[in-house]
Amino acid sequence: MSTTREPSVDRTMWTSLLHAGLAGSFMSFPHVAADEQALRDAGARAAVYGIPFDATNISRTGSNYGPRGIRDVSCQFLTYNAMYDFDVADALAPVDCGDCNVIPGDPARTFERAQADLETILRAGALPVTLGGEHSVTIPAVRAVRAVHENPALILVDTHLDTAPDVGGELLSHCCPITRAVDAGFDPAKIVLLGISGWMNPRTELAYAREHGITVIWLEEIWERGTAWAIERTNAVVRESTDGVYLSFDIDSIDGAHAPGTCCPTPGGLTSREALELVRGVAAGGLLGVDVVEVAPSLDPTPVTALMGGRIALEAMAFHAGCGR
């Protein structure tokens, strides 16, 4: 009888081709339906959820392929960060709940479905990690958070204010996620709009932010004072006397040179490194949820924008879970 023991397997080691195996889930996380008991049985403390919807876009379309595109390239990432000796899989047992059953052209009924699924994820004790889709998909996400939490705060990293009261009468536009969050019960005094570009926003949206006392940190201020200052100022607004923070990250906040695959790319936006520093800094105190929106793979000749979207989601999960402490 042989006494040879099988060598232990390093789960974080490259053991095959990156593109081998079954595709479809974010970072090969196990698929679990958006069902409260199923999520609890899986021990999930984070759940990826896609909303492939872009029917209200005022610019180029294509972000409906965002969840698929981000998942496709997510095989490039490990769950393990060698510098921090930290494994997201160990910390959060994350799963992938698949995508919302979108009704094309119907934001109201689509968002009802999405909100129900996201509420289920929250009530199961998992962090919802939503992949868009255009920025309107933040609307069901913040409504779900508000249904579960009494006093949530909100951080938006974006080139746009997204405080339009409506667009041509449409209340569920991708220009309206912040106004709809306020309508849902988010306290405007606990909302920070971070990295906003002076050239990319109309008077009406700026007036709304000012009238409601929403904190705006301009892109030019980050250039002048740096990301550490922006993180400190943001956390000072959102962390005191709240139940926690929801983070919405629009990929068009990043310079179009680094993230061209989006519906409204921003010349001179945040660098990739600045974006990662901001996400790490604001997620480190823990999150109620996070979304990454406006990734449009068909508008990028390379996978770089989708990769950045996946990296943002991964960083948010990791630093929410204690990476770097």
Order of alpha helices (4+ residues) and beta strands (2+ residues): alpha-beta-alpha-beta-beta-alpha-beta-alpha-beta-alpha-beta-alpha-beta-alpha-beta-alpha-alpha-beta-alpha-beta-alpha
